[in-house]
């Protein structure tokens, strides 16, 4: 239970505006209305339909504990069907027994977004208070977010602004059609003769761009016949059936042929442009990156320069080793020749001096060859380690270039999207400004606000989708880079392992070598 108290410094006898508290889910059941003003009229008009006998049940969405309700909501609430109301004030009867000019105001009270005051007013009918004929264009309340909380107020005034009669009608109890609406006094007492003759239309609110969908749903036979007729005409022009797109799901998001064969609504132009741009964006191919392999990195100029330098070091070492081998070979041959000079070949076989010299030379040669092999293996191992660092650095540079290219693509797409969205916003403003059906500034402002809200939501969703898409592409590229780096390291490690295996095989082989 909510309790509302007047302000402590309040000194006048003005009444609460009950609609504000109804919107917040409160009901004021103990009232002290003293002044017959608008708040009193709203309260008595609201409770007139239960005979002023007590509480009124709040709407279902305000009674559910699992739902939170925002009274300042400007978009339709989930589970609540927004309404559209059109009121045409045709004539009045017995409004006054004097020859005075009269006019009628039609207001709506509800949520802040549904409240429309002092905008819809008929023309002044001079010197006729008995049976004035207004024949005004219908007053359109285009979007009523919460019909259960909305009320219509009809006010009949003299030309000097004096109230002749009024009537409060809750929207949820309103009946469509031609109706005589009896009036009430300012204190909400019934008046016997004064009444208004109006034409009331109640519809479901349909957002811009979906009128043809509703027409197709309400009259599917007419829509299907219009589709078949269109397909036959296209076939007569030589267009195959497989090339004929579904007109209900065209590029512009609207059906190109409605239930009566009409074109898509004019108000869906901006939305169609946005949808078309989105389809065009989806058709763009994703940026393709070539796989970076060890072979492609070894073919780069930076690696080739290091590889030539390493090969030069290896060739220099081999030349030095070959020179050392030739020197030792020459020395050993000279020593053997001196030892066997003047001796018989048969004696050399059993000569211990020759045997000892051969053993010493074999050990010297084996040690030298072993040392040369270790130097070569160590140098090759160092070269492979250096190559691994160089290849990793080259791959990181290539990965950074690809990532930079992808980010540049994302920035370009975001700029294009922002430019397209700004263009849609300008087209929306121009469309609302040129809409001849919007007769009042308030109606135009509301339509502009609604369009901006729709565009804001659509743009936000589009940017969120684009950001998610960009994040997925970045994660995919990072995963690809990690796999390429892993493959590169594995390739270099395999080469190092082959070098180590060669060294291990040599260690398991016989150690003694000699030059004969």
Secondary structure, DSSP 8 states (H G I E B T S, - for coil): -------TT--S-----HHHHHHTT----S----S-SHHHHHHHHHHGGGTT-S-----GGGT-TT----TT--S--TT---EEEEEEEEEEES--SS---EEEEEEEESSTTT-EEEEEE---BTT-SSS-B-----EEEEEES-GGG-EEEEEEEETTS-EEEEEEEEGGG---EEEEEEEE-TT--EEEEEEEEEEEEEEE---TT-HHHHHHHH-HHHHHHHHHHHHHHHHHTT--GGG---GGG-TTSS-SS-TTS----GGGHHHHHHHHHHHHHHHS---------HHHHHTSHHHHHHHHHHHHHHHHHHHHHHHHHHHHHHHHHHHHHHHHTT--HHHHHT-HHHHHHHHHHHHHHHHHHHHHHHHHHHHHHHHHHHHHHHHHHHHHHHHHHHHHHHHHHHHHHHHHHHHHHHHHHHHHHHHHHT-TT--SHHHHHHHHHHHHHHHHHHHHHHHHHHHHHHHHHHHHHHHHHHHHHHHHHHHHHHHHHHHHHHHHHHHHS-------
